[in-house]
Amino acid sequence: MDHTSTDRTPASTGARSFFKHPAFVVLLAVVAVLATWYGNRLLVVLLPENNLPVRYFAVEKGGEWSYHYKHSVQQTPVDEYFRVNGVDDMTMTHTTYESLGVGLPYDPSEGTFTSLKKDGKFDLEMNRPYKYLKFRTAVQAMPKIIHKDVTYDLCPLYGQGTLVEVKVMKRYQYWLLSLTK
């Protein structure tokens, strides 16, 4: 066969596909859809100062986590509960504590106050919105963040006096944040 005499115009040979196998196109589409879905998942991210390791956990919209610490004045445990509404959007839904006193909520204007007689605790239901939370770790307070059955004990993770910011972001935002550090 003489290749110099063969007409190679598209009209005579047909269009040439960039993708020789249609399954490859389907695979690329599936990977793109999964990457988009996974990248848009919500994370609660613990951002400590001084470039210490960042911790995070995945949550669904409406998911909850809690902050546990020992109150500095009353020296009793306090649990604050947060619901994730979306990016930069959390709501403190209630706080549970064992004693009344300085720095602990009690006023009816702050929410619905309930005495949990069987547990010997008090509970205040509230609806406080937050874009993010910031606090310093202190061994006296023994702060912990709890999500489902995982506890993040902040003092062993970050040390005494470290400023920690807690915020909600999408996974792709976390990836971009990781690239800039």
C-alpha positions as CSV (number, residue, x, y, z in Angstrom):
1,M,0.0,0.0,0.0
2,D,1.4,3.4,-1.0
3,H,0.7,5.9,1.7
4,T,1.5,8.9,-0.5
5,S,-1.5,8.3,-2.7
6,T,-4.0,7.9,0.2
7,D,-6.4,10.8,0.8
8,R,-6.3,11.7,4.5
9,T,-8.8,14.4,4.6
10,P,-11.4,14.3,7.4
11,A,-14.2,13.8,4.9
12,S,-12.7,10.6,3.6
13,T,-11.4,9.1,6.8
14,G,-13.9,10.4,9.4
15,A,-13.4,12.4,12.5
16,R,-10.6,11.4,14.9
17,S,-11.5,11.3,18.5
18,F,-9.2,12.7,21.1
19,F,-10.5,10.0,23.5
20,K,-10.1,6.6,21.9
21,H,-12.1,4.9,24.6
22,P,-15.5,6.3,25.8
23,A,-15.0,4.6,29.2
24,F,-12.1,7.0,29.8
25,V,-14.5,10.0,29.5
26,V,-17.0,8.3,31.9
27,L,-14.2,7.6,34.4
28,L,-13.0,11.3,34.2
29,A,-16.6,12.5,34.8
30,V,-17.0,10.1,37.8
31,V,-13.7,11.3,39.3
32,A,-14.7,14.9,38.8
33,V,-18.1,14.4,40.5
34,L,-16.6,12.5,43.4
35,A,-13.8,15.2,43.9
36,T,-16.4,17.9,43.9
37,W,-18.6,16.1,46.4
38,Y,-15.7,15.2,48.7
39,G,-14.2,18.7,48.5
40,N,-17.4,20.3,49.5
41,R,-17.8,18.3,52.7
42,L,-17.8,20.3,55.9
43,L,-15.0,20.2,58.4
44,V,-14.6,21.6,61.9
45,V,-11.0,22.7,61.9
46,L,-8.8,23.4,65.0
47,L,-6.3,26.1,64.0
48,P,-3.6,26.6,66.6
49,E,-1.2,29.5,66.6
50,N,2.6,29.1,66.0
51,N,2.2,26.7,63.1
52,L,1.3,23.8,65.4
53,P,-0.4,20.8,63.7
54,V,-4.0,21.5,62.6
55,R,-6.6,19.0,63.6
56,Y,-10.1,18.6,62.0
57,F,-13.1,16.3,61.8
58,A,-15.8,15.9,59.2
59,V,-19.3,16.9,60.0
60,E,-22.6,17.0,58.3
61,K,-24.8,20.1,58.2
62,G,-26.7,19.9,61.5
63,G,-23.9,17.8,63.1
64,E,-22.9,18.6,66.7
65,W,-19.7,18.7,68.8
66,S,-19.0,19.9,72.3
67,Y,-16.4,21.8,74.2
68,H,-15.6,20.5,77.7
69,Y,-13.6,22.4,80.3
70,K,-13.3,23.1,84.0
71,H,-14.6,26.5,85.0
72,S,-11.9,28.8,86.3
73,V,-13.9,30.2,89.3
74,Q,-16.3,27.4,90.2
75,Q,-13.8,24.6,89.5
76,T,-16.6,22.4,88.1
77,P,-17.0,20.9,84.7
78,V,-18.8,22.7,81.9
79,D,-20.0,21.3,78.6
80,E,-20.9,23.6,75.7
81,Y,-22.7,22.1,72.7
82,F,-22.5,23.4,69.2
83,R,-24.4,22.7,66.0
84,V,-22.8,23.1,62.6
85,N,-25.0,25.1,60.2
86,G,-22.5,25.7,57.4
87,V,-19.3,27.4,56.6
88,D,-18.5,30.1,59.2
89,D,-21.8,29.3,60.9
90,M,-22.2,27.5,64.2
91,T,-24.8,27.8,67.0
92,M,-24.2,27.1,70.6
93,T,-27.4,25.1,71.4
94,H,-26.9,24.6,75.2
95,T,-24.5,24.5,78.0
96,T,-24.5,22.1,81.0
97,Y,-22.8,22.8,84.3
98,E,-22.8,21.7,87.9
99,S,-22.8,25.0,89.9
100,L,-24.2,28.5,89.7
101,G,-21.9,31.4,90.1
102,V,-19.7,34.0,88.5
103,G,-19.3,33.6,84.8
104,L,-22.0,30.9,84.4
105,P,-25.2,31.7,82.6
106,Y,-28.4,31.7,84.7
107,D,-30.6,34.6,83.5
108,P,-33.8,33.7,81.7
109,S,-33.0,36.2,78.9
110,E,-30.0,34.0,78.0
111,G,-32.2,30.9,77.2
112,T,-34.3,28.2,78.8
113,F,-32.9,27.2,82.2
114,T,-33.5,23.7,83.4
115,S,-32.3,22.0,86.6
116,L,-31.3,18.4,85.8
117,K,-32.0,17.1,89.3
118,K,-31.2,13.5,88.6
119,D,-27.7,14.4,87.3
120,G,-27.1,17.3,89.7
121,K,-26.5,19.6,86.8
122,F,-28.0,22.7,85.2
123,D,-28.7,23.1,81.5
124,L,-29.3,26.3,79.6
125,E,-30.8,25.9,76.1
126,M,-29.8,28.8,73.9
127,N,-29.4,29.9,70.3
128,R,-26.1,31.8,70.1
129,P,-24.6,32.1,66.7
130,Y,-20.8,32.0,66.1
131,K,-18.7,32.4,62.9
132,Y,-15.7,30.9,64.8
133,L,-14.5,30.4,68.4
134,K,-11.1,31.4,69.9
135,F,-9.7,30.3,73.2
136,R,-6.4,29.7,74.9
137,T,-5.5,26.3,76.3
138,A,-4.8,26.1,80.0
139,V,-3.9,23.0,82.0
140,Q,-6.1,24.3,84.8
141,A,-9.2,24.2,82.6
142,M,-8.3,20.8,80.9
143,P,-10.1,21.9,77.6
144,K,-11.3,19.2,75.3
145,I,-13.3,19.1,72.0
146,I,-15.5,16.1,71.7
147,H,-17.0,14.9,68.4
148,K,-19.0,11.6,68.5
149,D,-16.6,9.2,70.3
150,V,-13.3,11.1,69.6
151,T,-11.9,13.5,72.2
152,Y,-9.3,16.1,71.2
153,D,-7.5,16.9,74.5
154,L,-6.1,20.4,73.7
155,C,-3.3,20.8,76.2
156,P,-1.4,17.6,75.3
157,L,-2.0,18.6,71.6
158,Y,-0.9,22.2,71.7
159,G,0.6,23.0,75.1
160,Q,-0.2,25.6,77.7
161,G,-1.4,29.0,76.6
162,T,-1.8,28.3,72.9
163,L,-4.5,30.3,71.1
164,V,-6.8,27.9,69.2
165,E,-9.4,29.0,66.6
166,V,-12.2,26.7,65.8
167,K,-14.1,27.2,62.6
168,V,-16.2,25.4,60.0
169,M,-14.9,25.3,56.4
170,K,-15.3,23.1,53.4
171,R,-12.7,20.5,52.7
172,Y,-11.4,22.3,49.6
173,Q,-10.9,25.4,51.7
174,Y,-8.9,23.4,54.2
175,W,-6.8,22.0,51.2
176,L,-6.1,25.6,50.1
177,L,-5.2,26.6,53.6
178,S,-2.8,23.7,53.9
179,L,-1.1,24.8,50.6
180,T,-0.5,28.3,51.9
181,K,1.2,27.1,55.1
